[in-house]
């Protein structure tokens, strides 16, 4: 569980990866090519970021023929907010501020 | 999805959660009211879960929430149902199809919920449904891993 949580935070800590998630939020089920079109990144960089998002289970993939479609998967974020943050209900505000700090400081 | 059932229409939503449990437990949790009432907003389920059979999702007050037909019943690997929201008067007439794929991955079980439809679903329904599914799937994971579902509230429809 904690390893999975680390993966989610690590994945979310990068602005390029957040931009990819935002692109999927706007239009779900995009191919690599479609995702590259809207990004100021090389295809290799997008591929690398998508792999990391997949490992963190923030992006789910479906194959349609030879096309790999990418879908935003918010379930791990929900798991963190419900299981991890609300577990420390009384410390909710400080937990949220820690979360904010972790997300903002950990940009690799 | 790699077992030859090609998707003609790409899905609208694909949600995945990894659960430390067995495929059998996940199947039972999805198909038995003793489980669903804990993680599915208090709702119970009614069906014999055989291919072609009707199924229903019932609200705590006894009203039908969702009804449909069992399209695929491959215990404990795959369950596919049609999904008509009964109380939405302006809901699309075309069926939404919900597929649960249950696969063991190492010591975990990968549960994939796929939603697709031929209809143009108004965005308001999609957005509300998405938030619901994220809550339902994470509550299911919690129930099977810790014995306790998450406390999530969803008001009954007016």
Interface residues (C-beta under 8 A of the other chain):
Chain A: X4 X28 X29 X57 X60 X61 X62 X63 X64 X65 X69 X71 X73 X74 X75 X76 X77 X78 X79 X82 X83 X86
Chain B: X1 X2 X6 X7 X10 X11 X12 X13 X14 X15 X16 X17 X18 X112 X114 X130 X133 X134 X135 X137 X138 X139 X141 X142 X150 X152
